[in-house]
Amino acid sequence: MSQDPALSFQLQHADGLFAVAAVTGDLDFFTSPGLHSPATALIAAGHPHLILDLSGVAFCDSAGLSALIRLWKATDAAGGSLTLAAVTAPVLRAITVTGLDSLLTITPTTSQALEQHSART
């Protein structure tokens, strides 16, 4: 769980090499450490494939985007992957305007992310 009251990181499922977490709140300069810290702890615990449900994130600034890039790099370095699921329209706009949609895997729903993960493994 996140330390910052403005951002919540709730682990929904962890099995084998992958984990699913729901993120709610704003993802910005002040709250991005509340995403990065628990997510990297999951990677260190042996879950390098992360699926983040962002359906509860209404805002994301450049620091939030930077946190997502750092997580992508961390999962990649661990031989895993980062998938963003159920991304809200404002967050998706920030991702696409910056061109990060060419780097990050984005799925419409968490269940589709799980299906894609199952197909890859």
Secondary structure, DSSP 8 states (H G I E B T S, - for coil): --SSTTEEEEEEEEETTEEEEEEEE-BSTTTTHHHHHHHHHHHHTT--EEEEEEEE---B-HHHHHHHHHHHHHHHHTT-EEEEES--HHHHHHHHHTTGGGTSEEESSHHHHHHHHHHH-
